[in-house]
Amino acid sequence: MGLYRRWRQLRLPVLQICGLRTATVPNPPHWLAERLGLFEELWTAQVKRLASRTQKERQTIKITLPGGQKVDAVAWNTTPYQLAQQMSSTVADTVVAAQVNGELYDLERPLETDSDLKFLTFSSAEGKAVFWHSSTHVLGAAAEQLLGAVLCRGPSTECGFYHDFFLGKERTVRGSELPALEQICQKLVAAAHPFRRLEVSQDQLRQLFKDNPFKLRLIEEKVTGPTATVYGCGMLVDLCRGPHLRHTGQIGGLKLLTNSSALWRSSGTPETLQRVSGISFPTVEELRAWEEWKGEAELRDHRRIGKAQELFFFHELSPGSCFFLPRGTRVYNALVAFIRAEYTRRGFSEVKTPTLFSAKLWELSGHWEHYQEDMFVLQPPGSDRLASSLSVCSTSHSTDTLALKPMNCPAHCLMFAHRPRSWRELPLRLADFGVLHRAEASGSLGGLTRLRCFQQDDAHIFCAPDQLEEEIQGCLDFLRSVYAVLGFSFRLALSTRPSGFLGESCLWDQAEQVLQRVLEEFGEPWDLKPGDGAFYGPKIDVHLHDALGRPHQCGTIQLDFQLPLRFDLQYKGQAGVLERPVLIHRAVLGSVERMLGVLAESYGGKWPLWLSPFQVVVIPVGAEQEEYAREAQQRLQAAGLVCDLDADSGLTLSRRVRRAQLAHYNFQFVVGQKEQSKKTVNIRTRDNRQLGERDLTEAVQRLLELQNTRVSDAEEVF
């Protein structure tokens, strides 16, 4: 009965404030109270075990604090938070988690052995991940209590957090329900509920989550050891590795942002889930500052810019695909031309490969087993229809089964293998702008950032092992050169072998040493992410930062030892013996469409001249100069520049100039009687800098020079 009262006290005032009926969930789900009751029993038993162990096995351990100082502590009793308090109240108030011997650790979890202790704050990437992961537990608790939700997963992201949950086949989360959810989150935060870490057996796990089929599936698939951890927070109990904040009161400001659908893709039948995302900060002031920043970001939203500048649009008759209008196509083609010019300079050969392949290819590459749900699979007319192959992964399929390619690498392997290869041909660098298709869930689609149909600046390098270091150096130089032109800073991360890696350990060791050596010589900041590599090889992740400081993962450099094995790729070495190449997957822009969206937001619609769909507008002072203005426009267009004419006699000259500046034309060429007689133009920039009178031929030539050198500040250096 006490649990029921707690639930009602938390829930009823919020619903009255928001004007929602309490009939949404008339009573707390029975499993909510049962689960918490079992958790409390197990928690009490764990506390008693720890207390008994501390008394019987009292042991002094040595702890190395940040800065190198060593202090004594008591095993199974002293916590990182207690040590933070001993250092200073400021440290204790700002830390969100600890790192013990390199492992993320709860502040209230007792230390067990001699340890090297570090503290994490919200300012670090790891600290933000802990903070936002704790916040998603708060959201999960609110969803259970308000909606009777069955929780599925709730990770942190690079920009906040989200929680996926199940409400039944027909029920969805309405936007009008987000304020109610948010207010419950605020009450949970104000209550300062502690996060309590509990270690339980597999049988106890199944008992705790017997009413949640999604958690039971995760337990079956992910929990391989005899025990696992769950966390309790208020009435919430969830399967989680942690760590978490000490208590919910450390969350100073929290805001829920969006609601959408998602897809549960674990084993079994796919289920449609509801997803709510949010953001949180240690203080309300930081949340307010973020909201101001968010307002600026919304003004730069690429969908808004795309509509205002008539670059592209989307249509319900082709969901997940983009229609590029003439101006948008101009930007798209300029990006591709930039990469093509780099390909020529760097020894890449562009190829074209089919879009449609037999399922046999994807079985051979391994993608059918791991990636089938993300592929568009079809049958040719007149052949037998697929019965169950879309939901059941089979190892053998009819040759009639076809799939649209989601990536280019298997096709490039076929291209390498289609005839005997010699060491003299290596490195072989194949580049492909082929159209790719991926069956993204409808709820995950969003403008240009997530599409079902897109192109990549995708390339694969087949090289000998002793060429690997030089090729990785070339890939990194490619990245730096392109991002410098685009105006991006970036940070690199080396992701090493995961637990389920394939191949020989010595080969991985050698490859990781090569990547680390190249990164150290490259001179840019980088991080080490142990265990984050792909199962087929280590990789370098590339996170670029736009003008608003937002991170985007677009480029990548990945080593692959498995595809050359799967396709039995070989070349004749210098000794006349067949040898196996190493494969490098690499991309700089990544998805061209996504990069175009990132650039639109980073530039705020003010494109640099070489990319701009609004390079020049010619504005005649009066009707008498319109003919000369058209002549100037034709000269510019004939030179390959984008040029428009604004001869609207209904507006004054100053209003037409202002209109051009608001439209972000890089340059306005104003022509009056004097300019017409001298074959000159009077030049202004979009920032209203007056560059004065210039000869038309010379102006066209200067614009071409600036366009071809891809300068970012053509208006300044004209």
BELMO-V142505 format. One record per backbone hydrogen bond with DSSP energy under -1.0 kcal/mol. CO is the residue of the C=O (numbers start at 1). NH is the residue of the N-H. Records with the same first field share a line. If there is no record, write none. Layout:
CO->NH / NH
This chain:
1->5
2->6
3->7
4->8
5->9
6->10
7->11
8->12
11->15
12->16
13->17
14->18
15->20
21->24
29->32
30->34
31->35
32->36
33->37
34->38
35->39
36->40
37->41
38->42
39->43
40->44
41->45
42->46
43->47
44->48
45->49
46->50
47->51
48->52
49->53
50->54
51->55
52->56
53->57
59->75
61->73
62->115
63->71
64->117
65->68
69->65
71->63
73->61
74->77 / 78
78->111
79->83
80->84
81->85
82->86
83->87
84->88
88->92
89->93
90->94
91->95
97->120
98->105
99->118
100->103
103->100
105->98
107->81
111->76
115->64
116->101
118->99
120->96 / 97
121->124
124->128
125->129
126->130
127->131
128->132
129->133
130->134
131->135
132->136
133->137
134->138
135->139
136->140
137->141
138->142
139->143
140->144
141->145
142->146
143->147 / 149
144->148
150->166
153->164
155->162
160->157
161->278
163->276
164->152 / 153
165->274
166->150
174->177
175->178
177->181
178->182
179->183
180->184
181->185
182->186
183->187
184->188
185->189
186->190
187->191
189->192
193->248
196->232
198->230
200->228
201->205
202->206
203->207
204->208
205->209
209->212
212->216
213->217
214->218
215->219
216->220
217->221
218->222
219->223
222->224
226->202
228->200
229->240
230->198
231->238
232->196
233->236
236->233
238->231
246->195
247->250
248->251
253->281
255->279
258->277
260->275
262->273
271->264
273->262
274->165
275->260
276->163
277->257
278->161
279->255
281->252 / 253
283->287
284->288
285->289
286->290
287->291
288->292
289->293
290->294
291->295
292->296
293->297
294->298
295->299
296->300
298->301
301->305
302->306
303->307
304->308
305->309
306->311
311->325
313->323
315->318
318->321
320->452 / 453
323->313
325->329
326->330
327->331
328->332
329->333
330->334
331->335
332->336
333->337
334->338
335->339
336->340
337->341
338->342
339->343
340->344
341->345
342->346
343->348
349->431
355->405
357->403
358->361
359->363
360->364
361->365
362->366 / 368
366->370
367->371
371->374
372->375
374->439
376->404
378->402
380->383
388->391 / 392
398->401
401->359
402->378
403->357
405->437
408->412
409->413
410->414
411->415
412->416
413->417
421->572
422->425
423->426
428->462
429->349
430->460
431->351
432->458
436->454
438->440
441->444
446->449
450->446
452->438
454->436
455->592
456->458
458->432
459->586
460->430
461->584
462->428
463->582
464->467
465->468
467->471
468->472
469->473
470->474
471->475
472->476
473->477
474->478
475->479
476->480
477->481
478->482
479->483
480->484
481->485
482->486
483->487 / 488
489->545
491->543
492->527
493->541
494->529
495->539
496->533
498->501
504->508
505->509
506->510
507->511
508->512
509->513
510->514
511->515
512->516
513->517
514->518
515->519
516->520
517->521
518->522
519->523
525->492
527->494
529->496 / 532
534->537
535->502
536->561
537->534
538->559
539->495
540->557
541->493
543->491
544->552
545->489
546->549
550->546
552->544
555->542
556->587
557->540
558->585
560->583
562->566
563->567
564->569
565->568
571->579
572->423
573->576
577->573
579->571
582->463
583->560
584->461
585->558
586->459
587->556
590->457
591->595
592->596
593->597
594->598
595->599
596->600
597->601
598->602
599->603
600->605
603->606
605->607
608->611 / 612
614->666
615->667
616->644
617->669
618->646
619->671
622->625
623->626
625->629
626->630
627->631
628->632
629->633
630->634
631->635
632->636
633->637
634->638
635->639
636->641
637->640
642->616
644->618
648->651
652->656
653->657
654->658
655->659
656->660
657->661
658->662
659->663
660->665
661->664
666->686
667->617
668->684
669->619
670->682
671->621
672->676
673->677
674->678
675->679 / 680
679->696
681->694
682->670
683->691 / 692
684->668
685->688
689->685
692->683
694->681
695->699
696->700
697->701
698->702
699->703
700->704
701->705
702->706
703->707
704->708
705->709
706->711
713->716 / 717
